[in-house]
Amino acid sequence: MILVTRQGITEEELDHIRERVESLGLRTHVSRGETLTVVGCIGDEERLQHVPLLSIPGVVAAHPVMKPYKLASREFAADPTRIPLGEVEVGGRGVVVVAGPCSVEGGDMLRETAARVRAAGAHGIRGGAFKPRSSPYSFQGMGQPGLELLVDVRDTHGLPVVTEVMDTRQVELVAGYADVLQIGTRNMQNFNLLTEVGRVQRPVLLKRGMSATIKDLLMSAEYIMQQGNSQVILCERGIRTFETATRNTFDLAAIPVLKRETHLPVIADPSHAGGRRDLVAPLAFAAIAAGADGLLVEVHPDPEAAWSDGDQSLDFAEFERLMGQLAPFAEAAGRKVAPL
């Protein structure tokens, strides 16, 4: 249930509304916008069926929420959620780009990559210190030394760090280094991990599972938000279908659907969606034109020598060209690329 309050509601009236709802055994979530404040009621809505909600001072409307994802639903927030990322916000008017290697391979390559993507206009650095791989014999990441290298380039170049956490036992460690905790496609429905990152007050980048529906993605976001962490960024990265021409099938329609269904910011990962470097730019342009709030792009100094995902990694010249061509697509969606 959503309770819409009148403009200029006082804190005393707001406290009274919350106390009244919570006395019936439900929890409340207050969302304050520029002109509107709403109170979300979480729990058994049947307990509110016979309560004269409109008689509570300050309440002007009451709307039931039929969707299974309550906290993530668009109705539950007065305004779209904006999540700070260093000098910019994900979910604001500016399109945000996070770029870097699939995995941290060493200090020299990471420092060179950070310098070049920053110069090209990137707003954050991505890189895996812990890597989920299909084969147990593949490179699994540098671990904590990789996290330390990411922090080093953040301090040097002012790029916030986005990196993956794979296990509940890693959450505290990774949160001590990262600005944004990434949940990869294989862990989108690892509910223990979602619950654990929900307890940490760090933004979470939640990638869509390779076989997940949009509802599945939003329910996973709900797990995080139910623990009190509302700083969730959703990421469309393609889904697995019968098509073999690309690594995954990029679900472009998911972006406007998510923008309609949720107040959370939505970004796209064109690298994993296509799986080929020549597809990254066209998929990135399409995602931005469709309304995505940002991009997650894999960039490597020498893709041929990359320890993982070289086929889909851009080199520096390709990334610079991509950044130089983004503006018209952002403008088509009524946006602009966020300035540094």
C-alpha positions as CSV (number, residue, x, y, z in Angstrom):
1,M,0.0,0.0,0.0
2,I,1.2,3.5,-0.9
3,L,0.0,6.5,1.1
4,V,0.4,9.8,-0.7
5,T,0.7,12.8,1.6
6,R,-0.2,16.4,1.1
7,Q,2.4,19.0,0.1
8,G,4.0,20.6,3.0
9,I,3.3,17.8,5.4
10,T,4.9,18.3,8.8
11,E,7.3,15.9,10.5
12,E,4.8,15.4,13.3
13,E,2.1,14.4,10.9
14,L,4.5,12.1,9.1
15,D,5.5,10.4,12.4
16,H,1.8,9.9,13.2
17,I,1.1,8.2,9.9
18,R,4.1,5.9,10.4
19,E,3.0,5.1,14.0
20,R,-0.5,4.4,12.9
21,V,0.6,1.9,10.2
22,E,3.2,0.3,12.3
23,S,0.8,-0.3,15.1
24,L,-1.1,-2.6,12.7
25,G,2.0,-4.8,12.3
26,L,3.4,-3.4,9.0
27,R,6.6,-1.6,8.3
28,T,6.9,1.8,6.7
29,H,9.2,3.3,4.1
30,V,9.3,7.0,3.5
31,S,10.3,8.5,0.2
32,R,10.7,12.2,-0.1
33,G,10.7,13.8,-3.6
34,E,11.0,17.4,-4.7
35,T,7.3,18.0,-4.4
36,L,5.9,14.8,-3.0
37,T,6.3,12.5,0.0
38,V,5.0,9.0,0.0
39,V,4.8,6.4,2.7
40,G,5.1,2.8,1.6
41,C,3.4,0.2,3.8
42,I,5.2,-3.2,3.8
43,G,3.5,-6.3,5.1
44,D,0.0,-7.8,5.1
45,E,-2.1,-5.2,3.3
46,E,-5.3,-7.0,4.4
47,R,-4.7,-5.4,7.8
48,L,-5.3,-2.0,6.2
49,Q,-8.5,-2.9,4.3
50,H,-10.9,-1.7,7.0
51,V,-8.8,1.2,8.3
52,P,-10.0,4.7,7.3
53,L,-6.6,5.7,5.9
54,L,-7.8,9.0,4.4
55,S,-8.9,10.2,7.8
56,I,-5.3,10.2,9.0
57,P,-4.1,13.8,9.0
58,G,-1.8,14.5,6.0
59,V,-2.9,11.5,3.9
60,V,-4.6,12.5,0.6
61,A,-4.6,9.2,-1.3
62,A,-4.0,5.4,-0.7
63,H,-3.1,3.0,-3.5
64,P,-2.6,-0.7,-3.3
65,V,0.5,-2.2,-4.8
66,M,-0.2,-5.5,-6.5
67,K,3.3,-6.2,-7.7
68,P,5.4,-8.7,-5.8
69,Y,8.3,-6.3,-5.7
70,K,7.2,-3.5,-3.4
71,L,10.3,-1.5,-2.5
72,A,11.6,-1.7,-6.1
73,S,8.3,-0.7,-7.7
74,R,8.0,2.8,-9.3
75,E,5.1,3.6,-7.1
76,F,7.2,3.2,-3.9
77,A,9.3,6.2,-4.6
78,A,8.4,9.9,-5.0
79,D,11.1,10.5,-7.5
80,P,13.5,8.3,-9.5
81,T,16.4,7.1,-7.4
82,R,19.8,8.7,-8.0
83,I,22.9,7.0,-6.7
84,P,26.2,8.9,-6.2
85,L,29.2,7.6,-8.1
86,G,32.1,9.9,-7.3
87,E,31.5,13.2,-9.0
88,V,28.3,12.1,-10.8
89,E,25.0,10.4,-10.1
90,V,23.7,7.2,-11.7
91,G,20.0,7.8,-12.5
92,G,20.3,11.6,-13.1
93,R,20.0,13.4,-16.4
94,G,23.6,12.6,-17.3
95,V,24.6,9.3,-18.8
96,V,27.4,7.6,-16.8
97,V,30.1,5.3,-18.2
98,V,32.2,2.8,-16.1
99,A,35.0,1.2,-18.0
100,G,38.0,-1.1,-17.4
101,P,39.3,-4.6,-17.9
102,C,37.3,-7.8,-17.3
103,S,39.8,-8.8,-14.6
104,V,42.7,-7.0,-12.8
105,E,45.8,-8.6,-14.2
106,G,48.5,-6.3,-12.7
107,G,49.4,-2.8,-11.6
108,D,50.9,-1.5,-14.9
109,M,48.0,-2.5,-17.1
110,L,45.4,-1.2,-14.6
111,R,47.1,2.1,-14.1
112,E,47.4,2.6,-17.9
113,T,43.8,1.6,-18.4
114,A,42.6,4.0,-15.7
115,A,44.5,6.9,-17.1
116,R,43.2,6.3,-20.6
117,V,39.6,5.7,-19.8
118,R,39.5,8.7,-17.5
119,A,41.0,10.9,-20.3
120,A,38.3,9.6,-22.6
121,G,35.5,10.6,-20.2
122,A,34.8,7.6,-18.1
123,H,33.3,8.2,-14.7
124,G,34.4,5.0,-12.9
125,I,36.8,2.0,-13.2
126,R,35.6,-1.6,-13.4
127,G,37.7,-4.7,-12.9
128,G,37.3,-8.1,-11.3
129,A,39.6,-9.0,-8.4
130,F,37.5,-12.2,-8.0
131,K,36.3,-13.8,-11.2
132,P,33.6,-16.5,-11.7
133,R,34.8,-18.7,-14.5
134,S,33.1,-21.6,-16.2
135,S,36.3,-23.7,-16.0
136,P,38.0,-24.3,-12.6
137,Y,41.3,-24.1,-14.6
138,S,40.8,-20.6,-15.8
139,F,42.2,-17.5,-14.1
140,Q,40.1,-16.8,-11.0
141,G,41.4,-13.3,-10.3
142,M,44.1,-11.7,-8.1
143,G,41.9,-11.5,-5.0
144,Q,42.8,-8.9,-2.3
145,P,46.0,-7.7,-4.1
146,G,43.7,-6.9,-7.1
147,L,41.4,-4.9,-4.7
148,E,44.4,-2.9,-3.5
149,L,45.4,-2.1,-7.1
150,L,41.9,-0.8,-7.8
151,V,42.1,1.5,-4.8
152,D,45.4,2.7,-5.9
153,V,44.1,3.8,-9.3
154,R,41.0,5.3,-7.6
155,D,43.2,7.5,-5.4
156,T,45.4,8.5,-8.4
157,H,42.8,9.2,-11.0
158,G,39.6,9.9,-9.0
159,L,37.7,7.0,-10.5
160,P,35.2,5.2,-8.2
161,V,35.7,1.4,-8.1
162,V,33.1,-1.1,-9.3
163,T,34.1,-4.7,-8.6
164,E,32.4,-8.1,-8.2
165,V,31.7,-9.9,-4.9
166,M,31.0,-13.6,-5.3
167,D,30.5,-15.0,-1.9
168,T,29.0,-14.0,1.5
169,R,32.4,-14.5,3.0
170,Q,33.9,-11.8,0.7
171,V,31.3,-9.1,1.3
172,E,33.1,-7.4,4.2
173,L,36.5,-7.6,2.5
174,V,35.3,-6.2,-0.9
175,A,33.1,-3.5,0.8
176,G,36.3,-2.2,2.5
177,Y,37.8,-1.4,-1.0
178,A,35.0,-0.9,-3.5
179,D,32.7,2.0,-4.1
180,V,30.1,-0.2,-5.8
181,L,29.6,-4.0,-5.2
182,Q,28.8,-5.9,-8.3
183,I,26.6,-9.0,-8.3
184,G,27.3,-11.0,-11.4
185,T,24.8,-12.8,-13.6
186,R,25.5,-16.2,-12.0
187,N,24.7,-14.8,-8.5
188,M,21.6,-12.8,-9.3
189,Q,19.5,-15.3,-7.4
190,N,22.1,-16.2,-4.7
191,F,19.7,-15.0,-2.0
192,N,22.1,-15.3,0.8
193,L,24.6,-13.1,-1.0
194,L,21.9,-10.6,-1.9
195,T,20.8,-10.4,1.7
196,E,24.4,-9.9,2.9
197,V,25.1,-7.0,0.5
198,G,21.8,-5.5,1.5
199,R,23.2,-5.1,5.0
200,V,26.2,-3.2,3.8
201,Q,25.6,0.5,3.0
202,R,27.3,0.4,-0.4
203,P,25.7,0.8,-3.8
204,V,25.1,-2.5,-5.5
205,L,25.2,-3.1,-9.2
206,L,22.9,-6.0,-9.9
207,K,23.4,-7.8,-13.2
208,R,20.4,-9.6,-14.8
209,G,20.8,-13.4,-14.6
210,M,21.5,-15.0,-18.0
211,S,18.1,-16.8,-17.9
212,A,16.2,-14.4,-15.7
213,T,13.0,-12.6,-16.4
214,I,12.5,-8.9,-15.6
215,K,10.4,-9.9,-12.7
216,D,13.2,-12.2,-11.4
217,L,15.6,-9.3,-11.6
218,L,13.3,-7.0,-9.7
219,M,12.6,-9.6,-7.0
220,S,16.4,-10.0,-6.5
221,A,16.7,-6.2,-6.1
222,E,13.9,-6.5,-3.5
223,Y,16.1,-8.9,-1.5
224,I,18.8,-6.2,-1.2
225,M,16.4,-3.4,-0.5
226,Q,14.5,-5.4,2.1
227,Q,17.6,-5.2,4.2
228,G,17.6,-1.4,4.2
229,N,19.9,-0.8,1.2
230,S,18.0,1.1,-1.5
231,Q,21.1,1.9,-3.5
232,V,20.6,-0.6,-6.3
233,I,21.7,-0.2,-9.9
234,L,20.1,-2.6,-12.3
235,C,22.2,-3.9,-15.3
236,E,20.9,-5.4,-18.5
237,R,23.7,-7.6,-19.9
238,G,21.8,-9.9,-22.3
239,I,20.1,-13.2,-21.7
240,R,20.7,-16.7,-23.0
241,T,18.6,-17.8,-25.9
242,F,18.8,-20.3,-28.8
243,E,20.7,-17.7,-30.9
244,T,24.4,-18.5,-31.3
245,A,25.6,-15.5,-33.4
246,T,26.2,-13.5,-30.2
247,R,27.4,-14.4,-26.8
248,N,24.0,-13.4,-25.4
249,T,20.8,-11.9,-26.8
250,F,20.7,-8.2,-25.8
251,D,17.2,-7.5,-24.5
252,L,16.9,-3.9,-25.5
253,A,13.2,-3.8,-24.6
254,A,14.1,-4.5,-21.0
255,I,15.5,-1.0,-20.6
256,P,12.3,1.0,-21.2
257,V,10.3,-1.7,-19.4
258,L,12.5,-1.4,-16.3
259,K,12.3,2.4,-16.5
260,R,8.5,2.0,-16.4
261,E,8.4,-0.6,-13.6
262,T,11.0,0.7,-11.1
263,H,12.5,3.9,-9.7
264,L,15.9,2.3,-9.7
265,P,18.6,3.4,-12.2
266,V,19.2,1.0,-15.2
267,I,22.5,0.6,-17.0
268,A,23.6,-1.7,-19.9
269,D,26.6,-3.9,-20.4
270,P,27.1,-4.1,-24.2
271,S,30.4,-6.0,-23.8
272,H,28.8,-9.2,-22.3
273,A,25.6,-8.7,-24.4
274,G,27.4,-9.1,-27.7
275,G,30.6,-10.9,-26.8
276,R,32.4,-9.3,-29.7
277,R,34.2,-6.0,-29.7
278,D,32.6,-4.9,-33.0
279,L,29.2,-5.1,-31.4
280,V,29.9,-3.1,-28.3
281,A,29.5,0.4,-29.9
282,P,26.2,-0.3,-31.7
283,L,24.7,-2.0,-28.7
284,A,25.9,0.9,-26.4
285,F,24.3,3.4,-28.8
286,A,21.0,1.5,-28.8
287,A,21.0,1.2,-25.0
288,I,21.5,4.9,-24.5
289,A,18.8,5.8,-27.1
290,A,16.4,3.4,-25.3
291,G,16.9,5.3,-22.0
292,A,19.7,3.6,-20.2
293,D,21.3,5.6,-17.4
294,G,24.8,4.4,-18.2
295,L,27.1,1.8,-19.6
296,L,29.5,-0.8,-18.3
297,V,32.2,-1.4,-20.9
298,E,35.2,-3.7,-20.9
299,V,38.5,-2.0,-22.0
300,H,42.0,-3.5,-22.2
301,P,45.4,-2.1,-23.3
302,D,45.9,-5.2,-25.5
303,P,42.7,-7.3,-26.0
304,E,44.6,-10.1,-27.7
305,A,46.6,-10.6,-24.6
306,A,43.8,-10.3,-22.1
307,W,43.5,-13.1,-19.5
308,S,39.7,-13.1,-19.8
309,D,37.1,-11.8,-22.2
310,G,39.5,-10.4,-24.8
311,D,37.1,-10.9,-27.6
312,Q,34.7,-8.4,-26.2
313,S,37.2,-5.8,-24.9
314,L,37.8,-2.5,-26.6
315,D,41.3,-1.1,-27.0
316,F,41.9,2.5,-26.0
317,A,41.3,3.9,-29.5
318,E,38.0,2.1,-29.8
319,F,36.9,3.3,-26.4
320,E,37.8,6.9,-27.2
321,R,35.8,6.7,-30.4
322,L,32.8,5.2,-28.6
323,M,32.9,8.0,-26.0
324,G,33.1,10.6,-28.8
325,Q,30.0,9.2,-30.5
326,L,27.7,8.9,-27.5
327,A,26.4,12.5,-27.3
328,P,23.8,12.3,-30.2
329,F,22.3,9.1,-28.8
330,A,22.0,10.6,-25.3
331,E,20.4,13.7,-26.8
332,A,17.9,11.5,-28.7
333,A,16.8,10.2,-25.3
334,G,16.6,13.7,-23.8
335,R,19.9,13.3,-21.9
336,K,23.6,14.2,-22.1
337,V,26.8,12.4,-21.2
338,A,27.6,13.4,-17.6
339,P,30.5,15.8,-17.6
340,L,33.6,15.0,-15.5
